[in-house]
């Protein structure tokens, strides 16, 4: 994924405020809200250049003829989960780790760096 420049950030904010059309819209989803522990019905997501700009009610999202629209048809939508405690330095088959991490919804892994020095050796 490429880095955002200042005009991309401004564009994302304009989409979030309903002042600019979204690049993509996912509508009619059921959001698994990991903060409240509730499932929210009829949620829409406005995306601008591959970044989430707005999550909420469809009436706040501006679209035009260039907006790609996906109807989730009541499918569940959940955020990518973060595995905040890993020891990737001791996993020698990262492909296997990634396969199971992705299947369980993990999109990010955070590892500590203290033990990584052991793999470099004495000198």
VEXTIVO-18873 format. One record per atom (N, C-alpha, C): atom name; x, y, z. Coordinates in Angstrom, 2 decimals, decimal comma, padded with zeros to 5 digits, m for minus. Atoms other than C-alpha are relative to their C-alpha. Layout:
N
r atom->CA | x->X | y->Y | z->Z;
...
This chain:
123
r atom->N | x->000,84 | y->m001,17 | z->000,00;
r atom->CA | x->000,00 | y->000,00 | z->000,00;
r atom->C | x->000,89 | y->001,23 | z->000,00;
r atom->N | x->m000,81 | y->m001,21 | z->000,09;
r atom->CA | x->001,33 | y->003,41 | z->m000,90;
r atom->C | x->m000,31 | y->000,96 | z->001,14;
r atom->N | x->000,18 | y->m001,00 | z->m001,05;
r atom->CA | x->001,77 | y->006,27 | z->001,51;
r atom->C | x->m000,93 | y->001,10 | z->m000,50;
r atom->N | x->000,88 | y->m001,12 | z->000,31;
r atom->CA | x->m000,74 | y->009,09 | z->001,60;
r atom->C | x->000,80 | y->001,29 | z->m000,03;
r atom->N | x->m000,56 | y->m001,35 | z->m000,03;
r atom->CA | x->000,29 | y->012,60 | z->000,66;
r atom->C | x->m001,04 | y->000,95 | z->000,59;
r atom->N | x->000,91 | y->m000,94 | z->m000,68;
r atom->CA | x->m001,31 | y->015,76 | z->002,06;
r atom->C | x->m001,32 | y->000,18 | z->m000,74;
r atom->N | x->001,27 | y->m000,15 | z->000,72;
r atom->CA | x->m003,89 | y->016,03 | z->m000,74;
r atom->C | x->m000,89 | y->m001,23 | z->000,19;
r atom->N | x->000,78 | y->001,20 | z->m000,28;
r atom->CA | x->m004,95 | y->012,41 | z->m000,12;
r atom->C | x->m000,65 | y->000,07 | z->001,38;
r atom->N | x->000,56 | y->m000,15 | z->m001,35;
r atom->CA | x->m005,42 | y->013,16 | z->003,58;
r atom->C | x->m001,15 | y->000,99 | z->m000,02;
r atom->N | x->001,07 | y->m001,00 | z->000,11;
r atom->CA | x->m007,45 | y->016,26 | z->002,74;
r atom->C | x->m001,22 | y->m000,60 | z->m000,70;
r atom->N | x->001,11 | y->000,65 | z->000,71;
r atom->CA | x->m009,56 | y->014,22 | z->000,28;
r atom->C | x->m000,75 | y->m000,97 | z->000,88;
r atom->N | x->000,62 | y->000,94 | z->m000,93;
r atom->CA | x->m010,21 | y->011,55 | z->002,91;
r atom->C | x->m000,87 | y->000,75 | z->001,01;
r atom->N | x->000,79 | y->m000,79 | z->m000,94;
r atom->CA | x->m011,37 | y->014,22 | z->005,35;
r atom->C | x->m001,25 | y->000,57 | z->m000,66;
r atom->N | x->001,18 | y->m000,53 | z->000,70;
r atom->CA | x->m013,69 | y->015,73 | z->002,72;
r atom->C | x->m001,05 | y->m001,09 | z->m000,21;
r atom->N | x->000,94 | y->001,12 | z->000,13;
r atom->CA | x->m015,25 | y->012,31 | z->002,09;
r atom->C | x->m000,66 | y->m000,28 | z->001,35;
r atom->N | x->000,54 | y->000,24 | z->m001,34;
r atom->CA | x->m015,66 | y->011,81 | z->005,85;
r atom->C | x->m001,05 | y->001,03 | z->000,39;
r atom->N | x->000,94 | y->m001,07 | z->m000,31;
r atom->CA | x->m017,48 | y->015,14 | z->006,07;
r atom->C | x->m001,16 | y->000,08 | z->m000,98;
r atom->N | x->001,08 | y->m000,01 | z->000,98;
r atom->CA | x->m019,74 | y->014,36 | z->003,10;
r atom->C | x->000,12 | y->001,11 | z->m001,02;
r atom->N | x->m000,22 | y->m001,10 | z->000,94;
r atom->CA | x->m018,20 | y->017,11 | z->000,96;
r atom->C | x->000,58 | y->m000,47 | z->m001,33;
r atom->N | x->m000,62 | y->000,54 | z->001,21;
r atom->CA | x->m016,56 | y->014,86 | z->m001,64;
r atom->C | x->m000,51 | y->m001,43 | z->m000,18;
r atom->N | x->000,49 | y->001,36 | z->000,22;
r atom->CA | x->m017,81 | y->011,64 | z->m003,29;
r atom->C | x->001,04 | y->m001,05 | z->000,38;
r atom->N | x->m000,87 | y->001,13 | z->m000,34;
r atom->CA | x->m016,37 | y->008,37 | z->m002,02;
r atom->C | x->000,45 | y->m000,70 | z->m001,27;
r atom->N | x->m000,47 | y->000,82 | z->001,11;
r atom->CA | x->m014,26 | y->006,25 | z->m004,36;
r atom->C | x->m000,77 | y->m001,31 | z->m000,04;
r atom->N | x->000,73 | y->001,26 | z->m000,13;
r atom->CA | x->m016,07 | y->003,16 | z->m003,09;
r atom->C | x->m000,94 | y->000,09 | z->001,19;
r atom->N | x->000,99 | y->000,05 | z->m001,08;
r atom->CA | x->m019,12 | y->002,52 | z->m000,94;
r atom->C | x->m000,36 | y->m001,46 | z->000,25;
r atom->N | x->000,52 | y->001,30 | z->m000,41;
r atom->CA | x->m019,90 | y->m000,66 | z->000,97;
r atom->C | x->m001,22 | y->000,31 | z->000,85;
r atom->N | x->001,23 | y->m000,35 | z->m000,72;
r atom->CA | x->m023,53 | y->m000,48 | z->002,12;
r atom->C | x->m000,72 | y->m001,24 | z->000,50;
r atom->N | x->000,87 | y->001,06 | z->m000,55;
r atom->CA | x->m026,02 | y->m002,55 | z->004,11;
r atom->C | x->000,75 | y->m001,11 | z->000,72;
r atom->N | x->m000,76 | y->001,00 | z->m000,75;
r atom->CA | x->m023,46 | y->m004,30 | z->006,29;
r atom->C | x->m000,41 | y->m000,05 | z->001,46;
r atom->N | x->000,17 | y->000,12 | z->m001,45;
r atom->CA | x->m023,65 | y->m005,54 | z->009,86;
r atom->C | x->001,39 | y->000,12 | z->000,61;
r atom->N | x->m001,32 | y->m000,28 | z->m000,56;
r atom->CA | x->m020,70 | y->m004,04 | z->011,71;
r atom->C | x->000,16 | y->m000,67 | z->001,36;
r atom->N | x->m000,36 | y->000,55 | z->m001,30;
r atom->CA | x->m019,13 | y->m006,03 | z->014,53;
r atom->C | x->000,81 | y->001,07 | z->000,70;
r atom->N | x->m000,65 | y->m001,09 | z->m000,72;
r atom->CA | x->m018,28 | y->m003,20 | z->016,92;
r atom->C | x->000,78 | y->m000,61 | z->001,17;
r atom->N | x->m000,81 | y->000,66 | z->m001,02;
r atom->CA | x->m015,37 | y->m004,51 | z->018,97;
r atom->C | x->000,13 | y->000,84 | z->001,27;
r atom->N | x->m000,04 | y->m000,85 | z->m001,19;
r atom->CA | x->m015,57 | y->m001,55 | z->021,38;
r atom->C | x->m001,24 | y->m000,17 | z->000,86;
r atom->N | x->001,25 | y->000,11 | z->m000,76;
r atom->CA | x->m019,23 | y->m001,85 | z->022,35;
r atom->C | x->m000,43 | y->m001,45 | z->000,20;
r atom->N | x->000,42 | y->001,39 | z->m000,07;
r atom->CA | x->m019,54 | y->m005,60 | z->021,80;
r atom->C | x->m001,34 | y->m000,25 | z->m000,67;
r atom->N | x->001,30 | y->000,12 | z->000,65;
r atom->CA | x->m022,66 | y->m005,00 | z->019,71;
r atom->C | x->000,17 | y->m000,14 | z->m001,51;
r atom->N | x->000,06 | y->000,06 | z->001,45;
r atom->CA | x->m023,60 | y->m005,70 | z->016,12;
r atom->C | x->m000,93 | y->001,10 | z->m000,46;
r atom->N | x->000,76 | y->m001,14 | z->000,50;
r atom->CA | x->m024,78 | y->m002,59 | z->014,29;
r atom->C | x->m000,49 | y->m000,31 | z->m001,41;
r atom->N | x->000,60 | y->000,29 | z->001,30;
r atom->CA | x->m027,19 | y->m003,08 | z->011,37;
r atom->C | x->000,05 | y->001,20 | z->m000,93;
r atom->N | x->000,09 | y->m001,01 | z->001,06;
r atom->CA | x->m027,33 | y->m001,16 | z->008,08;
r atom->C | x->001,12 | y->001,03 | z->000,07;
r atom->N | x->m001,17 | y->m000,87 | z->m000,04;
r atom->CA | x->m023,83 | y->000,26 | z->008,32;
r atom->C | x->000,59 | y->000,11 | z->m001,40;
r atom->N | x->m000,66 | y->m000,24 | z->001,28;
r atom->CA | x->m022,12 | y->001,81 | z->005,31;
r atom->C | x->001,42 | y->000,50 | z->000,26;
r atom->N | x->m001,40 | y->m000,42 | z->m000,10;
r atom->CA | x->m018,42 | y->002,43 | z->004,72;
r atom->C | x->000,35 | y->000,76 | z->m001,26;
r atom->N | x->m000,49 | y->m000,80 | z->001,12;
r atom->CA | x->m017,11 | y->005,22 | z->002,52;
r atom->C | x->001,52 | y->m000,14 | z->m000,05;
r atom->N | x->m001,43 | y->000,21 | z->000,19;
r atom->CA | x->m013,65 | y->004,57 | z->001,10;
r atom->C | x->000,51 | y->001,04 | z->m000,99;
r atom->N | x->m000,65 | y->m000,94 | z->000,91;
r atom->CA | x->m011,34 | y->007,12 | z->m000,49;
r atom->C | x->001,42 | y->m000,49 | z->m000,25;
r atom->N | x->m001,34 | y->000,48 | z->000,39;
r atom->CA | x->m008,29 | y->005,82 | z->m002,36;
r atom->C | x->000,51 | y->m001,10 | z->000,92;
r atom->N | x->m000,37 | y->001,18 | z->m000,81;
r atom->CA | x->m008,20 | y->002,51 | z->m000,45;
r atom->C | x->000,11 | y->000,25 | z->001,49;
r atom->N | x->m000,01 | y->m000,27 | z->m001,44;
r atom->CA | x->m008,62 | y->004,12 | z->002,98;
r atom->C | x->m001,43 | y->000,24 | z->000,47;
r atom->N | x->001,31 | y->m000,26 | z->m000,57;
r atom->CA | x->m011,69 | y->004,09 | z->005,18;
r atom->C | x->m000,08 | y->001,47 | z->000,37;
r atom->N | x->000,19 | y->m001,41 | z->m000,31;
r atom->CA | x->m013,01 | y->007,63 | z->005,39;
r atom->C | x->m001,15 | y->000,20 | z->000,98;
r atom->N | x->001,19 | y->m000,17 | z->m000,84;
r atom->CA | x->m016,37 | y->007,15 | z->007,12;
r atom->C | x->m000,66 | y->m001,35 | z->000,19;
r atom->N | x->000,78 | y->001,20 | z->m000,31;
r atom->CA | x->m018,29 | y->004,34 | z->008,83;
r atom->C | x->m001,23 | y->000,46 | z->000,75;
r atom->N | x->001,22 | y->m000,41 | z->m000,67;
r atom->CA | x->m021,92 | y->004,90 | z->009,72;
r atom->C | x->m001,20 | y->m000,05 | z->m000,91;
r atom->N | x->001,26 | y->m000,07 | z->000,73;
r atom->CA | x->m025,25 | y->005,89 | z->008,23;
r atom->C | x->000,24 | y->000,42 | z->m001,45;
r atom->N | x->m000,15 | y->m000,27 | z->001,43;
r atom->CA | x->m025,56 | y->005,93 | z->004,43;
r atom->C | x->m000,34 | y->001,44 | z->m000,36;
r atom->N | x->000,44 | y->m001,35 | z->000,35;
r atom->CA | x->m027,24 | y->009,35 | z->004,46;
r atom->C | x->001,11 | y->001,04 | z->000,10;
r atom->N | x->m001,11 | y->m000,95 | z->m000,14;
r atom->CA | x->m023,93 | y->011,01 | z->005,38;
r atom->C | x->001,07 | y->m000,17 | z->m001,07;
r atom->N | x->m001,02 | y->000,30 | z->001,00;
r atom->CA | x->m022,04 | y->009,62 | z->002,37;
r atom->C | x->m000,40 | y->000,57 | z->m001,35;
r atom->N | x->000,22 | y->m000,57 | z->001,33;
r atom->CA | x->m021,75 | y->011,50 | z->m000,91;
r atom->C | x->000,57 | y->m000,96 | z->m001,03;
r atom->N | x->m000,46 | y->000,87 | z->001,09;
r atom->CA | x->m021,52 | y->009,35 | z->m004,06;
r atom->C | x->m000,30 | y->000,69 | z->m001,32;
r atom->N | x->000,30 | y->m000,48 | z->001,34;
r atom->CA | x->m021,45 | y->010,05 | z->m007,78;
r atom->C | x->000,12 | y->m001,18 | z->m000,97;
r atom->N | x->m000,02 | y->001,08 | z->000,99;
r atom->CA | x->m021,33 | y->008,07 | z->m011,05;
r atom->C | x->001,32 | y->m000,77 | z->m000,01;
r atom->N | x->m001,29 | y->000,69 | z->m000,04;
r atom->CA | x->m017,66 | y->007,16 | z->m010,45;
r atom->C | x->000,19 | y->m000,85 | z->001,26;
r atom->N | x->m000,12 | y->000,76 | z->m001,25;
r atom->CA | x->m018,28 | y->005,62 | z->m007,01;
r atom->C | x->m000,36 | y->m001,46 | z->m000,24;
r atom->N | x->000,29 | y->001,44 | z->000,06;
r atom->CA | x->m018,01 | y->001,82 | z->m006,98;
r atom->C | x->m000,84 | y->m000,35 | z->001,23;
r atom->N | x->000,91 | y->000,32 | z->m001,09;
r atom->CA | x->m020,84 | y->000,41 | z->m004,88;
r atom->C | x->m000,08 | y->m001,52 | z->000,18;
r atom->N | x->000,13 | y->001,41 | z->m000,37;
r atom->CA | x->m020,84 | y->m002,95 | z->m003,09;
r atom->C | x->m001,13 | y->m000,10 | z->001,02;
r atom->N | x->001,08 | y->000,24 | z->m000,95;
r atom->CA | x->m024,04 | y->m004,12 | z->m001,42;
r atom->C | x->000,37 | y->m001,21 | z->000,84;
r atom->N | x->m000,40 | y->001,09 | z->m000,90;
r atom->CA | x->m023,02 | y->m006,21 | z->001,60;
r atom->C | x->m001,16 | y->m000,94 | z->000,29;
r atom->N | x->001,19 | y->000,85 | z->m000,19;
r atom->CA | x->m026,60 | y->m007,59 | z->001,78;
r atom->C | x->m000,08 | y->m000,61 | z->001,39;
r atom->N | x->000,09 | y->000,48 | z->m001,37;
r atom->CA | x->m026,45 | y->m007,90 | z->005,55;
r atom->C | x->001,17 | y->m000,86 | z->000,45;
r atom->N | x->m001,19 | y->000,76 | z->m000,40;
r atom->CA | x->m023,04 | y->m009,60 | z->005,59;
r atom->C | x->000,70 | y->000,72 | z->001,15;
r atom->N | x->m000,72 | y->m000,58 | z->m001,14;
r atom->CA | x->m020,88 | y->m009,06 | z->008,66;
r atom->C | x->001,27 | y->000,68 | z->m000,46;
r atom->N | x->m001,21 | y->m000,78 | z->000,27;
r atom->CA | x->m018,13 | y->m006,46 | z->008,53;
r atom->C | x->000,73 | y->000,14 | z->001,33;
r atom->N | x->m000,76 | y->m000,15 | z->m001,24;
r atom->CA | x->m015,36 | y->m006,49 | z->011,10;
r atom->C | x->001,36 | y->000,61 | z->m000,31;
r atom->N | x->m001,32 | y->m000,60 | z->000,23;
r atom->CA | x->m012,10 | y->m004,61 | z->011,53;
r atom->C | x->001,06 | y->m001,09 | z->m000,05;
r atom->N | x->m001,14 | y->000,90 | z->m000,08;
r atom->CA | x->m008,77 | y->m006,27 | z->010,96;
r atom->C | x->000,54 | y->000,03 | z->001,42;
r atom->N | x->m000,46 | y->000,07 | z->m001,39;
r atom->CA | x->m007,47 | y->m007,47 | z->014,31;
r atom->C | x->001,52 | y->000,12 | z->000,08;
r atom->N | x->m001,43 | y->m000,17 | z->m000,25;
r atom->CA | x->m004,04 | y->m006,70 | z->015,76;
r atom->C | x->000,44 | y->m001,03 | z->001,03;
r atom->N | x->m000,62 | y->000,92 | z->m000,96;
r atom->CA | x->m002,00 | y->m009,45 | z->017,39;
r atom->C | x->001,12 | y->000,79 | z->000,66;
r atom->N | x->m000,91 | y->m000,94 | z->m000,65;
r atom->CA | x->m000,24 | y->m007,23 | z->019,90;
r atom->C | x->001,09 | y->m000,67 | z->000,82;
r atom->N | x->m001,05 | y->000,69 | z->m000,76;
r atom->CA | x->001,95 | y->m009,91 | z->021,49;
r atom->C | x->000,44 | y->m001,22 | z->m000,78;
r atom->N | x->m000,55 | y->001,13 | z->000,75;
r atom->CA | x->003,99 | y->m012,09 | z->019,18;
r atom->C | x->001,50 | y->m000,08 | z->000,24;
r atom->N | x->m001,45 | y->000,21 | z->m000,03;
r atom->CA | x->007,48 | y->m013,53 | z->019,14;
r atom->C | x->000,39 | y->m000,54 | z->m001,37;
r atom->N | x->m000,26 | y->000,43 | z->001,37;
r atom->CA | x->008,07 | y->m013,61 | z->015,41;
r atom->C | x->001,43 | y->m000,48 | z->m000,20;
r atom->N | x->m001,39 | y->000,44 | z->000,12;
r atom->CA | x->011,79 | y->m014,11 | z->015,98;
r atom->C | x->000,15 | y->m001,51 | z->000,22;
r atom->N | x->m000,10 | y->001,44 | z->m000,27;
r atom->CA | x->011,12 | y->m017,66 | z->017,18;
r atom->C | x->m000,88 | y->m000,83 | z->m000,92;
r atom->N | x->000,82 | y->000,71 | z->000,98;
r atom->CA | x->008,78 | y->m018,57 | z->014,33;
r atom->C | x->000,81 | y->m000,08 | z->m001,29;
r atom->N | x->m000,87 | y->000,16 | z->001,16;
r atom->CA | x->010,80 | y->m020,02 | z->011,49;
r atom->C | x->m000,78 | y->m000,19 | z->m001,29;
r atom->N | x->000,82 | y->000,14 | z->001,19;
r atom->CA | x->007,91 | y->m020,55 | z->009,10;
r atom->C | x->m001,07 | y->001,10 | z->000,03;
r atom->N | x->000,92 | y->m001,14 | z->m000,07;
r atom->CA | x->006,34 | y->m017,12 | z->008,82;
r atom->C | x->m001,21 | y->m000,18 | z->m000,91;
r atom->N | x->001,13 | y->000,26 | z->000,88;
r atom->CA | x->004,16 | y->m018,30 | z->005,93;
r atom->C | x->m001,11 | y->m000,75 | z->000,70;
r atom->N | x->001,00 | y->000,75 | z->m000,76;
r atom->CA | x->002,42 | y->m020,79 | z->008,20;
r atom->C | x->m000,67 | y->000,89 | z->001,05;
r atom->N | x->000,58 | y->m000,94 | z->m000,97;
r atom->CA | x->001,96 | y->m018,14 | z->010,89;
r atom->C | x->m001,00 | y->000,92 | z->m000,69;
r atom->N | x->000,86 | y->m000,94 | z->000,72;
r atom->CA | x->000,51 | y->m015,72 | z->008,33;
r atom->C | x->m001,30 | y->m000,67 | z->m000,44;
r atom->N | x->001,20 | y->000,71 | z->000,46;
r atom->CA | x->m001,90 | y->m018,35 | z->006,99;
r atom->C | x->m001,05 | y->m000,07 | z->001,11;
r atom->N | x->000,95 | y->000,12 | z->m001,11;
r atom->CA | x->m003,47 | y->m018,92 | z->010,40;
r atom->C | x->m000,40 | y->001,36 | z->000,57;
r atom->N | x->000,33 | y->m001,34 | z->m000,49;
r atom->CA | x->m003,29 | y->m015,27 | z->011,43;
r atom->C | x->m001,09 | y->000,63 | z->m000,87;
r atom->N | x->000,98 | y->m000,58 | z->000,92;
r atom->CA | x->m005,21 | y->m014,18 | z->008,34;
r atom->C | x->m001,36 | y->m000,68 | z->000,16;
r atom->N | x->001,27 | y->000,72 | z->m000,17;
r atom->CA | x->m007,84 | y->m016,90 | z->008,81;
r atom->C | x->m000,75 | y->000,43 | z->001,26;
r atom->N | x->000,67 | y->m000,43 | z->m001,23;
r atom->CA | x->m008,53 | y->m015,56 | z->012,31;
r atom->C | x->m000,27 | y->001,50 | z->000,03;
r atom->N | x->000,32 | y->m001,42 | z->000,09;
r atom->CA | x->m008,89 | y->m011,96 | z->011,13;
r atom->C | x->001,13 | y->000,95 | z->000,35;
r atom->N | x->m001,13 | y->m000,88 | z->m000,32;
r atom->CA | x->m005,44 | y->m010,64 | z->012,07;
r atom->C | x->000,55 | y->000,62 | z->m001,27;
r atom->N | x->m000,61 | y->m000,70 | z->001,12;
r atom->CA | x->m004,09 | y->m008,02 | z->009,71;
r atom->C | x->001,32 | y->000,64 | z->000,38;
r atom->N | x->m001,22 | y->m000,64 | z->m000,50;
r atom->CA | x->m001,24 | y->m006,71 | z->011,89;
r atom->C | x->000,56 | y->m000,83 | z->001,14;
r atom->N | x->m000,68 | y->000,68 | z->m001,11;
r atom->CA | x->001,32 | y->m008,37 | z->014,15;
r atom->C | x->001,08 | y->000,92 | z->000,55;
r atom->N | x->m001,03 | y->m000,80 | z->m000,66;
r atom->CA | x->003,46 | y->m006,52 | z->016,67;
r atom->C | x->000,90 | y->m000,96 | z->000,75;
r atom->N | x->m000,94 | y->000,90 | z->m000,66;
r atom->CA | x->006,59 | y->m008,25 | z->017,86;
r atom->C | x->000,99 | y->000,80 | z->000,83;
r atom->N | x->m001,04 | y->m000,65 | z->m000,80;
r atom->CA | x->009,13 | y->m007,45 | z->020,50;
r atom->C | x->001,33 | y->m000,16 | z->m000,72;
r atom->N | x->m001,28 | y->000,04 | z->000,70;
r atom->CA | x->012,70 | y->m006,81 | z->019,41;
r atom->C | x->001,14 | y->m000,50 | z->000,86;
r atom->N | x->m001,08 | y->000,39 | z->m000,90;
r atom->CA | x->014,68 | y->m007,98 | z->022,44;
r atom->C | x->000,68 | y->m001,30 | z->m000,44;
r atom->N | x->m000,56 | y->001,31 | z->000,32;
r atom->CA | x->015,14 | y->m011,55 | z->021,27;
r atom->C | x->000,54 | y->m000,09 | z->m001,42;
r atom->N | x->m000,46 | y->000,08 | z->001,39;
r atom->CA | x->015,83 | y->m010,76 | z->017,63;
r atom->C | x->001,52 | y->000,06 | z->m000,08;
r atom->N | x->m001,47 | y->m000,07 | z->m000,01;
r atom->CA | x->019,45 | y->m009,99 | z->018,53;
r atom->C | x->000,61 | y->m001,39 | z->000,12;
r atom->N | x->m000,52 | y->001,36 | z->m000,13;
r atom->CA | x->019,91 | y->m013,66 | z->019,45;
r atom->C | x->000,18 | y->m000,68 | z->m001,35;
r atom->N | x->m000,11 | y->000,65 | z->001,30;
r atom->CA | x->019,37 | y->m014,67 | z->015,86;
r atom->C | x->001,16 | y->000,55 | z->m000,82;
r atom->N | x->m001,13 | y->m000,58 | z->000,72;
r atom->CA | x->022,23 | y->m012,40 | z->014,72;
r atom->C | x->001,34 | y->m000,59 | z->000,43;
r atom->N | x->m001,24 | y->000,58 | z->m000,48;
r atom->CA | x->024,87 | y->m014,21 | z->016,76;
r atom->C | x->000,79 | y->000,94 | z->000,89;
r atom->N | x->m000,82 | y->m000,73 | z->m000,97;
r atom->CA | x->027,69 | y->m012,98 | z->018,97;
r atom->C | x->000,57 | y->001,28 | z->m000,57;
r atom->N | x->m000,67 | y->m001,19 | z->000,57;
r atom->CA | x->029,44 | y->m010,55 | z->016,61;
r atom->C | x->m000,91 | y->000,77 | z->m000,91;
